[in-house]
Amino acid sequence: MTSKTLKSAIWLTMMASAVAIAAGGPPPGKGRKPPSEATNNLSVPAIMVAGVAGGYTNCGGSSWSDLIAPTGTPLSGYPIDPLASYFVQKVHKWQAQCITGQSGGAVSAYAAWGDNLGGDAKLRAGSPIRVELVLTDASGALGQGYTVVKLEPNKLDRESAYGTLATDGAATAVDMTPVVHDGGTGLLITGPDGFEEGADPLKPEINATGKIVYGYQLIAPAPGQYVITFTMPNVTIAGCDVGTCDATSASLQITVGGGGGGGKPPGAGGGE
């Protein structure tokens, strides 16, 4: 191939790539990545108390909202099962059932901390520490939603695509224990040398598996003991997996180390 021909081939390849990017990327199933501004779908049914998370305005009644099935053509080729098809977060749209719960403590919930806080993860000063709490309904009620799984097992959680299995072009709804959203949830973190930060109220997130969680990124300025306290004034906390809790709050003490990292709190078990 002559130098002129080679340059022409390179130019044509670059132009084809530019056109694909301008058109929104490769076609579905061929490595397409969703836009970063897209949000996760609510996949786990939710009881909304003292406000609605995620802008789901159809959760305004005392009975479960309609289940909204995924729309669009499912995608395939993911490492979890290259031959299977999935509806994918941030590409397709769907919604689990949701309902409005009565405030004033009428809804009871269990509190579960993130694995990194109640497990064996090393927590280090100066490095981001993910602070997360999940509330699940304690009444035994069930709602319908969709099971969402990690589609790229070898990638970091934050980098992987997530989706729900499509069988014959449709997703299967399942009964699930609902998560609970308290619109008045607050967070306070205290630590060495008078350290104090948090948020009140704390805006909830819908994570990659479609669950409403309360998340925060802590960067501890120094090694030592830190106490994380979530307050939920509109629900009743029936119990927590680690740490301590009363009717309206859940607290956990963590150990943050220096260069070598810190360990789990005494008596800590597994998290959510």
Beta strands, then each sheet from edge to edge (+ up, - down):
strand 1: 46-49
strand 2: 75-76
strand 3: 85-88
strand 4: 98-101
strand 5: 108-113
strand 6: 128-137
strand 7: 143-145
strand 8: 149-150
strand 9: 162-167
strand 10: 170-171
strand 11: 174-176
strand 12: 179-182
strand 13: 186-190
strand 14: 196-199
strand 15: 205-206
strand 16: 212-219
strand 17: 224-231
strand 18: 236-240
strand 19: 244-246
strand 20: 249-256
sheet 1: 4+ 1+ 12+
sheet 2: 2+ 3- 9+ 8-
sheet 3: 2+ 3- 9+ 10-
sheet 4: 15+ 16- 6+ 5- 18-
sheet 5: 7+ 11-
sheet 6: 14+ 13- 17+ 20- 19+
end
